[in-house]
């Protein structure tokens, strides 16, 4: 039997927001997280603020199809439109395949 955790797609990345826009960015990211709840196959979706204007994100998708369809719901598209003017640089995104993890799968 195939391990369903190996079908998951993890996306990690970072970006920075424009000076003075961190409060607005926090609001937009909160909207994006809420909108992700309506996307099929999104299992985890989170943003984290680091030093300065640097943000990090982490997402777990059930499979490649869910990752490919990410961002297509109307709520997510609306939030992404608000996100664009706030970023200082394009987000750097790296798709990953889980090797080992705690907290995923049956019983977690």
Phi, psi and omega per residue, in radians:
X1 nan 2.343 -3.135
X2 -1.254 2.520 3.089
X3 -1.402 2.003 -3.066
X4 -1.128 -0.365 3.095
X5 -1.139 -0.479 -3.135
X6 -1.373 -0.197 3.043
X7 -1.465 -0.315 -3.097
X8 -1.180 2.673 3.045
X9 -2.084 2.212 3.092
X10 -1.866 2.376 3.078
X11 -2.131 2.210 3.094
X12 -2.206 2.606 3.126
X13 -3.004 -3.106 -3.105
X14 -2.600 2.750 3.058
X15 -2.820 2.932 3.029
X16 -2.160 2.658 3.097
X17 -1.805 2.838 3.140
X18 -1.137 2.614 3.095
X19 -0.946 2.364 3.098
X20 1.410 0.057 -3.074
X21 -1.934 0.171 -3.055
X22 -1.126 -0.649 3.116
X23 -1.161 -0.735 3.087
X24 -1.124 -0.695 3.117
X25 -1.102 -0.747 3.112
X26 -1.000 -0.726 3.129
X27 -1.134 -0.772 -3.132
X28 -1.135 -0.724 3.132
X29 -1.144 -0.611 3.057
X30 -1.098 -0.704 3.073
X31 -1.131 -0.691 3.137
X32 -1.127 -0.730 3.120
X33 -1.111 -0.753 3.100
X34 -1.077 -0.735 -3.132
X35 -1.175 -0.530 -3.127
X36 -1.132 -0.409 3.126
X37 -1.106 -0.394 3.131
X38 -1.599 -0.004 -3.128
X39 -1.611 2.151 3.122
X40 -1.053 2.333 3.052
X41 1.501 -0.024 3.064
X42 -1.460 2.035 -3.085
X43 -1.745 -0.622 3.073
X44 -2.505 2.498 -3.125
X45 -2.707 1.995 -3.068
X46 -2.572 2.663 3.065
X47 -2.150 2.592 -3.094
X48 -2.455 2.379 3.114
X49 -1.659 2.312 3.082
X50 -1.851 -2.813 3.123
X51 -1.053 2.557 3.097
X52 1.097 -2.355 -3.133
X53 -1.740 0.316 -3.069
X54 -1.521 2.320 3.087
X55 -2.123 2.678 3.089
X56 -2.256 2.576 3.076
X57 -2.352 2.758 -3.061
X58 -2.531 2.231 3.107
X59 -2.411 2.504 3.040
X60 -2.111 2.154 3.113
X61 -1.931 2.562 -3.090
X62 -1.063 -0.569 -3.074
X63 -2.915 3.137 -3.107
X64 -1.093 -0.635 3.137
X65 -1.087 -0.752 3.112
X66 -1.101 -0.686 3.126
X67 -1.150 -0.702 3.140
X68 -1.161 -0.568 -3.096
X69 -1.581 -0.058 -3.124
X70 -1.013 2.343 3.090
X71 1.584 0.082 -3.070
X72 -1.638 -0.189 3.110
X73 -1.299 2.707 -3.108
X74 -1.069 -0.735 3.137
X75 -1.061 -0.728 3.131
X76 -1.212 -0.679 3.115
X77 -1.110 -0.702 3.098
X78 -1.081 -0.785 -3.140
X79 -1.148 -0.669 3.138
X80 -1.145 -0.577 3.086
X81 -1.130 -0.660 3.106
X82 -1.285 -0.497 -3.121
X83 -1.189 -0.767 -3.028
X84 -0.873 -0.898 -3.106
X85 -1.200 -0.230 -3.086
X86 -1.591 -0.331 -3.077
X87 -1.424 2.539 -3.132
X88 -1.597 -0.363 -3.116
X89 -2.664 2.724 3.098
X90 -1.082 2.452 3.088
X91 -1.049 2.496 3.027
X92 -1.771 2.008 -3.052
X93 -2.052 2.372 3.091
X94 -2.200 2.031 3.031
X95 -1.379 2.431 -3.083
X96 -2.305 2.786 3.042
X97 -2.002 2.182 -3.129
X98 -1.065 2.450 3.059
X99 -1.875 -0.815 3.106
X100 -2.612 2.457 -3.113
X101 -2.702 2.627 3.023
X102 -1.869 2.384 3.050
X103 1.731 0.014 3.076
X104 -1.891 2.656 3.023
X105 1.675 -3.089 -3.100
X106 -0.985 2.372 3.072
X107 1.479 0.036 -3.120
X108 -2.160 nan nan
